[in-house]
Amino acid sequence: MVLASMVHTRTEIRDITTSCKGKIKEWFERRYSNVALVKAVEAVGNNASLDASQKHLCKVTLVCFKRNGVHLSQEQREKLVALKAEISKKEYEFQKNLGEDLSQEECNSLFSVNFLI
């Protein structure tokens, strides 16, 4: 989906895949700010019968929750989710603009390009 959002020849396909990418990102951000879900992962992670890989998965998952502000107050989490949604919107617009840019530069050889201008 990521590749199609950047290089597909049809504009509507690029727009759809870029939009889907943003929606998936938002879905994950909402899941990782869910307090009930983090408590469930903590409970599972405290289970003594877990093997090393299962404990590691719980640890990594808890880090994702912390990065998404699950430790913040409800009001702060809502602000963070809104801020991330705004960032995703800007990212979508940026990707869309890149996908629609048809400008070209001609280069006869790598050495003819002056990168320091």
Rosetta silent file (secondary structure, phi, psi, omega in degrees, C-alpha in Angstrom):
SEQUENCE: MVLASMVHTRTEIRDITTSCKGKIKEWFERRYSNVALVKAVEAVGNNASLDASQKHLCKVTLVCFKRNGVHLSQEQREKLVALKAEISKKEYEFQKNLGEDLSQEECNSLFSVNFLI
SCORE:     score description
SCORE:     0.000 S_00000001
   1 L     0.000  -40.386 -178.493    0.000    0.000    0.000 S_00000001
   2 H   -62.605  -45.711 -179.207    2.826    2.402    0.838 S_00000001
   3 H   -62.844  -44.325  179.587    4.528    1.892   -2.507 S_00000001
   4 H   -61.662  -33.886 -179.746    1.273    2.312   -4.435 S_00000001
   5 H   -68.809  -17.800 -177.977    0.590    5.576   -2.601 S_00000001
   6 H  -104.212  -31.185 -169.746    3.861    6.967   -3.923 S_00000001
   7 H  -125.657   -4.339 -177.575    4.338    5.586   -7.431 S_00000001
   8 L   -61.474  143.214 -176.655    1.052    4.352   -8.902 S_00000001
   9 L   -74.095  -23.905 -179.153    0.320    5.957  -12.273 S_00000001
  10 L   -92.875  126.073 -177.881   -3.368    6.582  -11.500 S_00000001
  11 H   -57.927  -43.092 -176.908   -4.071    9.568   -9.267 S_00000001
  12 H   -64.513  -33.926  177.036   -7.172    8.015   -7.693 S_00000001
  13 H   -68.655  -43.338  177.336   -5.203    4.917   -6.631 S_00000001
  14 H   -60.092  -43.641 -179.452   -2.488    7.093   -5.070 S_00000001
  15 H   -64.421  -44.429 -179.089   -5.138    9.124   -3.237 S_00000001
  16 H   -64.121  -47.097 -178.030   -6.996    6.044   -1.953 S_00000001
  17 H   -68.414  -35.075  176.859   -3.874    4.259   -0.745 S_00000001
  18 H   -66.719  -41.137  177.793   -2.492    7.396    0.895 S_00000001
  19 H   -63.606  -43.479  178.806   -5.822    7.925    2.652 S_00000001
  20 H   -62.626  -40.379  178.807   -5.909    4.283    3.805 S_00000001
  21 H   -58.955  -43.163  178.155   -2.368    4.567    5.111 S_00000001
  22 H   -65.464  -39.655  179.410   -3.444    7.537    7.253 S_00000001
  23 H   -66.858  -39.216  177.573   -6.521    5.736    8.554 S_00000001
  24 H   -64.540  -43.254  178.639   -4.472    2.687    9.537 S_00000001
  25 H   -60.203  -45.535  179.474   -1.969    4.920   11.314 S_00000001
  26 H   -63.269  -39.513  179.404   -4.777    6.681   13.203 S_00000001
  27 H   -61.110  -46.332  179.264   -6.339    3.321   14.158 S_00000001
  28 H   -63.283  -41.100  179.190   -3.055    2.107   15.647 S_00000001
  29 H   -62.114  -39.274  177.570   -2.554    5.383   17.530 S_00000001
  30 H   -67.400  -39.649  178.720   -6.002    5.090   19.070 S_00000001
  31 H   -63.752  -41.240 -177.351   -5.356    1.475   20.086 S_00000001
  32 L   -80.490    3.551  171.915   -2.056    2.378   21.721 S_00000001
  33 L  -113.456   14.073 -178.330   -3.715    5.130   23.775 S_00000001
  34 L   -88.161  111.983 -175.887   -6.373    2.770   25.166 S_00000001
  35 H   -63.645  -42.585 -179.785   -5.933    2.505   28.962 S_00000001
  36 H   -61.634  -38.416 -179.324   -7.976   -0.694   29.320 S_00000001
  37 H   -68.498  -40.243  178.939   -5.879   -2.369   26.655 S_00000001
  38 H   -65.467  -36.898  177.442   -2.579   -1.396   28.292 S_00000001
  39 H   -64.066  -38.159  177.632   -3.804   -2.794   31.606 S_00000001
  40 H   -65.884  -42.088  178.625   -4.631   -6.080   29.897 S_00000001
  41 H   -65.840  -39.227  177.010   -1.157   -6.242   28.308 S_00000001
  42 H   -61.824  -41.922  179.780    0.433   -5.444   31.693 S_00000001
  43 H   -63.657  -43.001  178.410   -1.558   -8.271   33.297 S_00000001
  44 H   -65.663  -41.981 -178.895   -0.467  -10.711   30.614 S_00000001
  45 H   -63.447  -25.147  178.990    3.139   -9.494   30.863 S_00000001
  46 L   -84.713   -0.379  179.486    3.170  -10.227   34.605 S_00000001
  47 L   -71.958  120.634 -176.041    2.284  -13.875   33.989 S_00000001
  48 L   -68.717  -17.445 -176.755    5.207  -15.983   35.242 S_00000001
  49 L   -86.066    1.303  179.254    4.505  -18.763   32.749 S_00000001
  50 L   -72.062  144.172  174.039    5.437  -16.640   29.707 S_00000001
  51 L   -82.788  176.396 -174.475    8.532  -17.623   27.771 S_00000001
  52 H   -59.889  -41.419 -178.074   11.257  -15.086   26.905 S_00000001
  53 H   -69.529  -35.476  178.060    9.821  -14.126   23.510 S_00000001
  54 H   -68.716  -40.305  176.645    6.345  -13.571   24.939 S_00000001
  55 H   -64.104  -39.776  178.581    7.754  -11.392   27.741 S_00000001
  56 H   -63.732  -43.069  178.243    9.739   -9.435   25.161 S_00000001
  57 H   -60.060  -43.335  177.900    6.607   -8.896   23.038 S_00000001
  58 H   -62.719  -42.181  179.983    4.739   -7.564   26.085 S_00000001
  59 H   -62.272  -46.717  179.830    7.651   -5.271   26.927 S_00000001
  60 H   -64.466  -39.968  179.191    7.849   -3.879   23.378 S_00000001
  61 H   -64.224  -40.497  178.349    4.063   -3.446   23.258 S_00000001
  62 H   -65.308  -33.920  175.435    4.111   -1.526   26.553 S_00000001
  63 H   -63.195  -41.791  177.744    6.785    0.796   25.115 S_00000001
  64 H   -60.895  -41.171  177.349    4.437    1.516   22.187 S_00000001
  65 H   -61.536  -45.340 -179.039    1.670    2.370   24.647 S_00000001
  66 H   -63.100  -41.297  178.832    3.969    4.737   26.538 S_00000001
  67 H   -63.183  -25.002 -179.706    5.088    6.426   23.305 S_00000001
  68 L   -97.542   13.571  169.914    1.451    7.059   22.482 S_00000001
  69 L    80.273   23.575 -178.394    0.766    8.747   25.814 S_00000001
  70 L   -63.438  -22.322  179.911   -1.227    6.095   27.646 S_00000001
  71 L   -80.744   -9.026 -179.779    0.298    7.375   30.909 S_00000001
  72 L   -79.078  166.479  175.200   -1.169   10.847   30.316 S_00000001
  73 L   -67.513  164.211  179.592   -4.505   12.086   31.633 S_00000001
  74 H   -57.132  -43.281 -179.803   -7.598   11.509   29.501 S_00000001
  75 H   -63.907  -43.062  179.390   -7.608   15.170   28.437 S_00000001
  76 H   -66.815  -37.879  177.292   -3.921   15.075   27.492 S_00000001
  77 H   -63.612  -41.830  178.556   -4.410   11.817   25.558 S_00000001
  78 H   -62.756  -40.714  176.981   -7.272   13.363   23.596 S_00000001
  79 H   -64.384  -41.268  179.404   -5.083   16.364   22.752 S_00000001
  80 H   -64.078  -43.830  178.156   -2.254   14.063   21.700 S_00000001
  81 H   -61.824  -41.492  178.837   -4.568   12.002   19.464 S_00000001
  82 H   -65.198  -41.483  178.657   -5.894   15.214   17.886 S_00000001
  83 H   -63.677  -43.792  178.627   -2.363   16.502   17.337 S_00000001
  84 H   -65.680  -34.883  176.945   -1.284   13.222   15.739 S_00000001
  85 H   -64.546  -39.729  177.607   -4.386   13.287   13.533 S_00000001
  86 H   -65.228  -41.413  176.978   -3.421   16.789   12.362 S_00000001
  87 H   -61.980  -42.854  178.514    0.122   15.597   11.645 S_00000001
  88 H   -62.131  -38.804  178.088   -1.289   12.654    9.672 S_00000001
  89 H   -62.496  -45.703  178.334   -3.481   15.038    7.678 S_00000001
  90 H   -63.698  -39.221  177.686   -0.455   17.180    6.817 S_00000001
  91 H   -62.811  -41.761  178.177    1.513   14.044    5.922 S_00000001
  92 H   -60.574  -47.132 -179.884   -1.332   12.945    3.624 S_00000001
  93 H   -62.524  -40.620  178.991   -1.372   16.331    1.894 S_00000001
  94 H   -63.443  -47.357  178.604    2.411   16.276    1.509 S_00000001
  95 H   -61.905  -40.134  179.207    2.391   12.740    0.034 S_00000001
  96 H   -63.435  -43.968  178.268   -0.441   13.705   -2.304 S_00000001
  97 H   -62.655  -40.548  177.596    1.483   16.762   -3.503 S_00000001
  98 H   -63.134  -42.033 -178.963    4.587   14.649   -4.088 S_00000001
  99 H   -66.025  -29.025 -178.115    2.565   12.097   -6.031 S_00000001
 100 H   -90.350   -9.770 -178.986    1.062   14.772   -8.256 S_00000001
 101 L   -72.865  116.919 -179.074    4.356   16.547   -8.950 S_00000001
 102 L  -109.380   13.672 -179.439    5.285   15.840  -12.555 S_00000001
 103 L   -66.073  150.062 -177.633    8.248   18.185  -12.762 S_00000001
 104 L  -134.532  148.915  173.968   11.366   16.797  -14.397 S_00000001
 105 L  -125.865  132.959  179.517   15.012   17.720  -14.442 S_00000001
 106 L   -92.777  137.172 -179.633   17.291   16.569  -17.218 S_00000001
 107 L  -138.572  117.975 -179.563   20.729   15.340  -16.293 S_00000001
 108 L   -77.397  -31.558  174.870   23.234   14.172  -18.889 S_00000001
 109 L  -156.776  160.087 -179.529   25.589   12.716  -16.322 S_00000001
 110 H   -61.142  -33.902 -176.135   25.958   12.556  -12.589 S_00000001
 111 H   -78.789  -11.883  178.970   29.000   14.782  -12.746 S_00000001
 112 H   -85.648   -7.250 -179.733   27.197   17.585  -14.582 S_00000001
 113 L   -90.951  127.235  177.040   24.926   18.256  -11.613 S_00000001
 114 L   -97.988  104.117 -176.880   26.203   20.852   -9.212 S_00000001
 115 L   -76.948  -10.860 -173.986   24.793   19.873   -5.828 S_00000001
 116 L   -97.030    4.456 -177.941   26.277   22.891   -4.050 S_00000001
 117 L   -71.661    0.000    0.000   24.314   25.621   -5.842 S_00000001
